[in-house]
Amino acid sequence: MGKLFVKKPLSILLSEASESDKGLKRTLGAGSLIALGIGAIIGAGLFVRTAAAAGQHAGPAVVFSFIIAAAGCALAGLCYAEFASMIPIAGSAYTYSYATMGEFVAWIIGWDLVLEYALGAATVAIGWAQYLNKLLEKSVGWTVPYQWCHSPFETSDAGVHGIMNIPAIFILLLLSLLLIRGIEGSAIVNNIIVIAKVAIVILIIILGWQFINPANHTPFMIPADAGTVTMHNGTVVDYSAYGFHGISGVLRGAGVVFFAFIGFDAVSTAAQETVNPKRNMPIGILVSLFICTALYILFSYVLTGIAPYQDFLKEGGEASVAYVIDKYMIGYGWLSTFVTVAILAGFSSVILVMLLGQTRVFYSMANDGLVPKVFADLHPKYRTPYRSQAMFFVFVSLFAAFVPDSVVGDMTSIGTLFAFVLVCLGVIVMRKTDPDLPREFKTPWVPVVPIVGTLFCVTMIFSLGWENWLRLIVWLVIGFFIYFGYSVKHSKTRKLVK
């Protein structure tokens, strides 16, 4: 039992980080890390979550929801930045937990991160397939047949049953091959995508500003007597209920848009492929988070000013942004097509970073002996974990092709929040156990910032439904069987502790 919480010595971690010629190739600078962060953050969240939170909970005050969610993410981001500058090695929260709270906790978070990265990539790949059909329908008048872009558990209104999601598999294969080719090339592609989608977001903000109707911002919060509205899918929303108006609506809206920020922590998984990580990792994490927050606030203000918040439920649905442009921004119909392209680009970059993050976490776990060595095998030419990338392509594709997004999508959030909690607590632990260790970046106001960040994330976790908790428990039980059946026998750190 004593070895259950054995910690990996920092001296070994720092030694591994310095052996750059034997491991992953260091090619990423601060600019690439910022783009990597923006690529992971700005995806479906900006275009879908904004409309959902505004229409159902916060109204125009979704601006405040974004600020609240960003504040919580910033607290966790400050903690991530300290660890990334102190332990510049692949593995993210897994590695940090191993050094602060021991092997068993590290295993839990490493296994849990599969929910954030692998299943997150599957969820976004399914969304990518849906928006590809929207683009094909608008541009060429043809779509992928229903049965070949939906899971077997889905049925159309016409009674057509899904078979498998081929477009989702296609984008996963394409991006997996790109990552096997090398992170430098992947980063260049990601940078191009980021520039394109950020340019379109800024274009919407600038062009849409002239269409803002001040009446749509009055009142700024949804009043309790706003009545009811019937959503596009037939569900009736009663704005008098708690969480659907006023301050409570803003807070619940923060819970909805929080998922639009998921991804900034994936920057930390590339620490071992970063030039001067002690300087560049904090810059990449915090600057990307700041840029995305600013864009989110401006975008949500413009969107809720152009159209009444009820329209996002009655008409828009997932394509609310394109709907608003087509209906209210007369003469800018071309922009709605660009929005669909931006969403596809956004999805692609999110998948890219999620797949990157997943394999780098398992790369660290394999080097520690907690998972088979094959996950740490590097390509002789490209020095990327190519076998791990190929295996996770198969794993993620099975979920993307045969499981509905409503199932895999809900599992992503709880893994992310759990990781945030452990990183926040880990900063407090490290300040006590290793107070003199050099830190290029220090989280301010410790322990206040980590404690507040922990409370924020725990509150978010408790707001999730019991179905997510049940899935998490089942997933952890599977992980425990692997840990006690394989990892304890092969752990390199355990062998060091006699």
N, C-alpha and C positions, 0 to 999 in steps of 0.2 A: 504493500500500500504506500510505503514511503516513496517509492519510485514513480508512483502515479502522477505526482506533481513535480517531478524532477525538471529543473530549468536548464535550458541550453545556455552554456556560458557565453557571455558577450564576447570574450576573447576569440572564441571559435567563429561566432557570427561575423565579427569584423575581419577575421582572417579570410573567411570565405568571400567576403565582399571585395577584398583586395586582390584576389586571384582572378583578375579579369581576363588574363590570357588563357586560362583553362576553362572558363565558363562562358556565359552569355556575352555577346559582343556589345561593348558600350558605344553607342552612336547617337543617343538622344540628348539634345540640349534643352534649355529652358523653353524656347519657342515651341519645340515639338511636344514637350510635356503639356504646355498650355493648350495646344491644339488637340492633344490626346484627351485632355480633360473636357474640353468643349465638345469634342466628338462623342464622348460617352454621355454627357449630360443632355445636350440638346437633341432630342429625338421626338418620339411620339408625345412626350410629356407637354412640350410647349404647345403643340397644335391640338391635342386631344384633352389633356387634363385641365387646361385653362378653361375651355368651354364647359366641361363637366362640372368643375367646381363653381364657376360663375353661375351657371344656369340652375344648379340644384341646391347650392348652399349659401354662397357669399354675394352674388350679384357683382356689381362693379367693385365692391370691397374685396374681391379676389386679389386685388393689389396688396392688401394687408396680409392676406393668406400667404402670398409668396414671400413677403418680408418675414413673417413668423417662421415659415418652413426654412427659409434661407438662414435665419439666425440659428436654428437648431443644427443645420448642416455645417454652418461656419464653426460652431463650437467643437463639433467632431472633427472638422477639417483642421483646426488648430492643433488638436491632439495628434492627428495623422501626420501633420507637418513636422512635429517634434520627433516622432519616431522615425520618419523617413530620413531626416537629416542625421539622426543618431545611429540608425541601423540601416544603411543603404544597401539592402539586399532584397531579392525577389521574395514574395510571399505575403506582403501586406499584413493584415491583421493576424494571420496565422503566425508569422515570424515574430511579431511583437508580443503576442500572447505566450509564445514558447519561452521568450526571454524573461517575462514578468510573472506569469501565473502558472507555468509548468506545462508538461507534455500533454496531459489529459485535456486541459482546457484548450490547448493549441489544436489538438486533434478535433475537438468539437467544433471550433471555429473554422478550421480548414475544411472539414466535411460540410459544415453549414454554408460555407462560401460557394459550394456547388449550386446551392439554391439561388444565390444571387447571380453568379456568372453564367453557369451552364444553362439553367432553366430560364434565366433572364434573356440569354441569347435565343433560346427556343421561342419564347414569347414574342420577341421583337421580329424574329424571322416569320412567324405566322402573320403578324401585322404587316410586314413587308409584302407578303403575298397578297393580302387584301388590297393594299394600296396600288400594287402593280396592276391588279384588275381594274381599279378605278381609272388609272392612267390609260390602259389599253382601250377601255370602253370609250373614253373621251377622245382619244387621238385616232384610233383606227376602227372603232365600232365593234371590236371583238374582245372576248374575255376567255380566260382559261375555264374550261367546263367545271361546274361545281364539284363534281366527284373527284377531280384531280387537284383541287386547291382547298380541300377541307378534310377533317379527320373522319374516321368511320363512326364517331359518336355524334356527328352533326347531320342534320337533315334540312333541306331547303323548304321554303313555303310550298313548292310544287311537289314535294315528296321525294326529291332526289337525295340519295344517301352519299355521304362522302366516302372516299376510298383512301386517299393519301394526299398530302400537301406537297406536290412536286416543286412549285416555285420556292417554297421555304427551304427545301433540300438544296435547290440550285444555289441560292444566295449563300447558304452555309458552306457549301463546297467551294464556291468561288473565293470567299474570304479566308477559308481555312488554307487553301493553296497559296494565297497571298501571304499569310502569316508564316507558312513553312518556308517560303522563299526568303524571308528575312524581315526583321522589324523595321529596318531602315526604309525599305521599299514600302512597307505597310504604312509607316509614318508619313511618307510623302503622299500616298493616296489619301490617307486620312486628312492631311493638311488641305488638300485640294477640295475634299468634300466639305470640310469645316468652312473654308472660305466661301464656297458656293451657298451653303445653307444659311450662314450668318448674313451674307449679302441679301438673301431673299427676305430674311426676318427684318433686317433694317429697312429694306424697300417697303415692306408692308407697313412698318411703323411710320415712315416718312409720307408715303402716299395716302395711307389711311387717316392720318391726322386731320386732313382737310374735310373728312366725312364724319368726324365726331359730332354727334348731336348731344348738346349739354343736357337735354331732357332725359337721356338714357342714363346719365350719372346722378339723377335725382329721383328718389333718395339714393345715397351711395351704398347703404346696406339694405338688404331685403327686409321690408317691414313685416311684422307678425300678421298683419291683415292683408297680405298680398294675395290671399286666396289659394287656388289650386291651379295646376297646369298639367295637361296630359302629354306625356312624352311621346316621341315618335314611335316607340315600341309598345305604346298602350298603357304604360305604367302611370299612375296618377301621383303627383307630388303635392303634398300639403305643406305650404310654407309656414303655417302656424305651428308646426311641430318643432320640438327642440332640435337644433342642429341644421335647421333650414331657413333661419332668419337671424338678423342681428349679430351680436358677438359670437353666439354659439355657432352660427353658420360660418362665420369667418374662421373660427378655430377648426371646425370640421373640414372646411375648405382647405385649411393648411395641411390636414391629413391627406387630402386628395392630391394636392399639388406637390407634397413632399416627394412623391415618386418621380416627379419631373426632375429632381436633383440627383437621383440614384445614378452613380457612375463616377463621381469625382474621386472616390476612393480607389478606383481601378488604376489611377495614375501611380499609386504607390507600389503596385505590383511590378512596375517596370524599373524599379530602383537599380537593379543590377545591370540594366542596359542603358544607364544614364551616365553621361559625362559629368563629373563633379556633382554627384547626387546630393551631397550635404548642402549645397547651395541651390541647385536647380529643382530638387523635389518640392520643398516648401513653396517655391515660386510657382511651379506647375499646378499644385493643388489649390492654393489660395487665389491665384489670379484667375484661373479658369472658373472657379466658383463665383468670384466677384463679377466677372464679365457676364456669365449666364444669368445671375440674379438681376443685373441691370437690364438685360434684354427681356427677361421675363416680366419685370414690372412695367416697362414701357409697352410691351406687346399686349399685356392683359388690359392696360388702361385704354389703349386704342381700340382693341377688339370689343370691349364692353361699351365703348362710346359710340361705335358705329351701329350696333344692333342692340335691341332690348334683350336683357338676359334670358327672358322666357323663350326667345327664339332658339337658343342653343339646345333646349330640350324638345321643343315642338317640331322643329324642322331639321336642324343641323346634324345632330348625332355625332358620329366620329368625324364626319367631314364638315364640321361646323365652320371652320375657317374658310374653306372654299365656298360654302353656302353664303356666308356673310359677304364675301367679295362679289359673288355673282348677283346677289339681290340688292345690296346697298351701295357698292362702289361701281356705279354705272360707267361703262367705258373701259373697265379694267378686267374684263373676263379672262384675258390672257394670264393675269396674275394668279388666278385660281389653279391653272394648269401648272404654273411655276411652283405653287404651294405643294401640289401633289408630288412634283419632282423633288422639292426640298424635303418632304417627309420621307420619300424613298431614300434620299441621300442620308438623311438623319438616321433612319433605321440602320442603314448599312454601316455607318461609322460606329453606332452603338454596338452592333453585333461584333464588329471588328475588335473593339476594345474589350468586350465581355469575353470573347474567345481567347484573346491575349491574356487577360487577367486570370482566367481559369487555369490555363496550362502553366502559368508562372507560379501559381500557388502550389500546384501538384509537383512542379519541378523542385521546389523547396522541400516539400514533404517527402519526395523520393530521395533526395540527398540526405535526409534525416533518417531514412530507412522505414518511414511509417507507411509508405505505399511502395509497390514494386519499382525496381530501378528503371524499368522501361520508360517511366514518366520523366526521367531525367536524361535519357539518351539524346545527345545533340547531333544534328546533321553534320557530317564531316566538312561540308563546304559552307553552309549558311549559319551554322552554330545556333540553330533554333531547336526546341524540343519537338521534332517533327513527328515522332511516333505518338507522343502524347496528343499533339494537335490532331492527328488522324483518328485516334481513338475517341477523342471528345467530339469530333465531327460526327462519328457514328452515333454516339450517345445522345447528343443534342438533336440530331436529325430524327431519331426515333420519337422523341417527344414532339418535335415540330411537325412531323408528318402524321402522327397517329393520335395525338392528344389535343383537345380543344384549348385555346388560349385562356379561357376562363379558369382552367385548372392550374396550368403552369404559371400563369401570370400572378395569381394570388400568392404563390409560394415564394416569389422573389423578395417581396418586401420584408418579411419577417427575418430572412437571412441577413439582409442588409442592416437592419436595425440592431440585430444581435451583435454584429461585427462592430458597429459604432459604439455600443455599450462597453464591450471589452477593451477597445482601444482607449476610450476615455478613462476607464478604471486603471488601465495599464500605465498611463502617464503618472498617476498618483503613486502607484506601486514603485515605479522606477525612480521617482524623486526621493523615495525613502530608502530603497535598496542600493541605488547607485547615484548618489547625489553629486559626485565629483566627475562623472563621465562627461566628456566634452559634448556639448550640444550646440550645433551651428544655429539652430532655431529653437527658441523656448516658448512653450505655450504660456501666455500671460495669465496672471492671477490664479495660479494653482493653489489650492484645489477647487476654487470656485467654478472656473470654466469647465473642468472635467465633470464636476458634480452636476452642474446645471445641464450639461450636454447629456449626461447619463439619464437624468430625470426626464428630459425631453423625449429621448428615444424609448425609455421604458413606458412612458405614457402612450406613445404611438403604438408600441407593441400590444399594450392592453386594449387598444381600440380595435384591434383586428378580430375577426370573427373566429368562432371555435373551430371551424373547418380548417383554418390555417394552422391553429395550434395542434390539431389532430395530425395533420400531414407532417408538421415539424417533428412531433413525437415519433411517428413511424419512421421518418427519415433518420432521426438520431439513433433509434434502436438498431436500424440496419448498420449505421456507423459504428455502434458499440460492438457488434458482432465482428466487424472487420478489425477494429482496434485490438480487442482482446484475443482474437483468433490469429492475427497476422502481425500487427504493428508492435506489440509488446515484445515479440520474439526477435524482431529485426531492428529495433530502435538503436541507433548509434549512440545517442546520448545516454541511454540506460547502461550501455556497456562501459561508458566512461566512469560511471558512478559505481564504485564497488561496495 
